[in-house]
Amino acid sequence: MRSNRLTVLLWFCGFLGVPGLAQNDQARPFIEEGGWRTWLSDILVSPGPCNLPIEDGTLSHARFIKEYAFQRPFVLRDAANNDLFRALCHKDRLLADWGHTTIRLSSANSYSYDKKDVSFRHYVEHMVKPQRLDTPANETFYFFGDNDVEEWKDVLDEYQLPPYSLPLHTHALSFGLAGPGTGVPFHFHGPGFAETLYGRKRWFLTQPDIKPDFHPNKTTLQWFREDYPRQVKEVDFLECTLRPGEAIYFPDKWWHATLNIDSSVFISTFLSP
């Protein structure tokens, strides 16, 4: 679904009298979607250019294999209906169904060395916050990539996979959420799709033989503010900002970094031989 089918509202809390908010918060505008709130003052990055091909559900599997599977990334819209899965990912619903579970967080650096176990409720209520500019990636913890797929099976089974596959590959799902300004620095792995369910996520990619200049323990936000202005003049980055209901396909071993503009919920479909 395109984002224009979503209800994304800008509220001024002082006018609404939202209960439970501190007085200084009641004058602050925010955007909210699916219960996932982002204060406008916490949005430090704007959507950037999109120089990727954009396809929809009319893309045939034969053309996917011929033009994209082993060649280049692209953005996919309207290929699968995930209205139910998005509803199950509403903040209140996730907390009610999964707040008691223990999740494993990974450090948000290129190699995700460190792990930390917390309850899902603790993560959502105390750790889904804007990325601090002075906190390095290896000290930032992120819920993504270490899901207990058996424990979360009931909800993951409702996700409708992108209708494309690679020969002799199977899929594995990875679900996550994080606050504005967070993300993962440049890294690479096997091919797959990544879909944004709530919030906006900015992507940066380079071909496998073009390694970007980055420090593995520098957050994507730090890299974007300090290094991107120079590098974008030197490197042919492929970029796009995904909005809710949009997915990106990345071929094998393409370098990529991500940067959440808003509080974001997302899921990836990794393809493995």
JOUR-V147506 format. One record per backbone hydrogen bond with DSSP energy under -1.0 kcal/mol. CO is the residue of the C=O (numbers start at 1). NH is the residue of the N-H. Records with the same first field share a line. If there is no record, write none. Layout:
# JOUR-V147506
CO: NH, NH
This chain:
# JOUR-V147506
2: 5
3: 6
9: 32
11: 30
12: 15, 16
13: 17
18: 21
22: 26
25: 28
26: 14
29: 40
30: 11
31: 38
32: 9
33: 36
34: 91
36: 33
38: 31
39: 42
40: 43
53: 75
55: 77
56: 59
60: 64
61: 65
62: 66
63: 67
64: 68, 69
68: 71, 72
74: 249
75: 55
76: 247
82: 86
83: 87
84: 88
87: 90
90: 94
91: 95
92: 96
93: 97
94: 98
95: 99
98: 101
99: 121
101: 120
103: 118
105: 116
106: 142
114: 107
116: 105
118: 103
119: 123
120: 124
121: 125
122: 126
123: 127, 128
127: 129
132: 135
136: 139
137: 140
140: 108
142: 106, 144
143: 177
147: 149
148: 152
150: 153
152: 156
153: 157
155: 158
156: 159
162: 164
166: 169
170: 272
172: 270
174: 268
176: 266
178: 264
179: 182
180: 131
182: 260
184: 258
187: 256
189: 253
191: 271
192: 250
193: 269
194: 248
195: 267
196: 245
198: 265
200: 261, 262
201: 242
202: 259
203: 240
204: 257
205: 238
206: 255
207: 210
215: 218
216: 110
217: 137
219: 223
220: 224
221: 225
222: 226
223: 227, 228
227: 231
228: 232
230: 233
231: 234, 235
235: 237
238: 205
239: 51
240: 203
242: 201
243: 246
246: 196
247: 76
248: 194
249: 74
250: 192
251: 254
255: 206
256: 187
257: 204
259: 202
260: 181
264: 178
265: 197, 198
266: 176
267: 195
268: 174
269: 193
270: 172
272: 170
